[in-house]
Amino acid sequence: MLRYLPYLLAGILFGFVLIKSEAASWYRIQEMFHFQNFHMFGILFSAIATGMLSIQIIKRMGEKQSLDGQTISIPEKAPGRVSYLVGGLIFGLGWGLIGLCPGPIFALVGTGSLGAFVVLAGALHGTWLYGALKQHLPH
């Protein structure tokens, strides 16, 4: 059970940062989608830059082990797949309608937000539905 403690602590830290940076704020997200404020774009661009840098570091270091001993390997993917566009559109539509992406849902549940519990129930239902229909969907 203690082997999961680093993941729990990282998740708590991530949720704390999301709340304090206002990345889980519906108001800030709506400002972003209406191009009224750079706040969320700044957060997203810094996350993209951090992710790109991290991926390059992992690739240059070669295969490494995760905390639970699994090999970390990042395969190359073909650019321009239609499924990325469709998935991005569905994700963006949900994000725009609900005002949350998956990370802040858990952060807001942690703050006791009733609306976040409803959104979490919908996200879990959508995940279950995808699992049930996965074999019939193009991949």
C-alpha positions, -999 to +999 in steps of 0.1 A: +000+000+000+029+024+007+041+020-028+012+041-040+020+070-016+041+089-042+012+089-066-012+101-039+011+129-029+017+139-066-021+139-071-027+161-040+000+185-052-015+186-087-049+193-073-035+221-050-018+237-080-049+235-101-070+252-075-045+279-065-037+287-102-074+290-109-071+264-136-102+247-122-122+279-122-152+278-145-149+316-149-113+314-161-121+285-185-149+305-201-126+335-204-102+313-223-129+300-247-141+336-253-105+347-259-109+374-232-078+365-210-044+349-215-044+333-180-055+297-190-035+299-223-004+307-203-010+277-180-017+254-210+014+266-230+036+261-200+022+226-195+028+218-232+064+231-229+070+211-197+055+179-213+076+183-245+108+189-225+100+159-202+094+136-232+126+146-248+146+140-216+130+106-212+137+096-248+174+108-246+180+089-213+168+056-229+144+032-213+140+037-176+120+020-148+089+035-132+084+035-094+067+001-097+094-014-119+077-011-153+098+000-183+090+035-195+090+035-233+076+062-255+068+049-290+068+071-321+033+079-334+023+088-370+012+125-372-021+136-388-044+108-377-081+117-381-088+100-348-067+126-330-088+154-345-121+137-337-110+129-301-097+165-297-130+179-309-150+157-285-127+166-256-129+203-264-167+202-268-171+186-234-146+210-219-164+240-233-199+228-223-189+216-188-161+241-181-138+214-168-113+189-181-106+157-162-078+169-139-098+197-122-128+174-117-110+155-090-095+187-076-130+203-073-144+170-058-117+174-032-130+209-024-165+195-019-181+211-050-215+195-056-214+203-094-180+185-097-196+153-083-222+154-111-195+160-137-175+131-123-205+108-125-209+118-162-172+113-169-172+079-153-203+070-173-187+081-205-156+061-196-177+030-190-196+036-223-163+039-242-151+006-227-184-011-236-182+002-273-145+001-278-144-029-300-169-013-324-150+020-327-122+028-352-087+030-336 
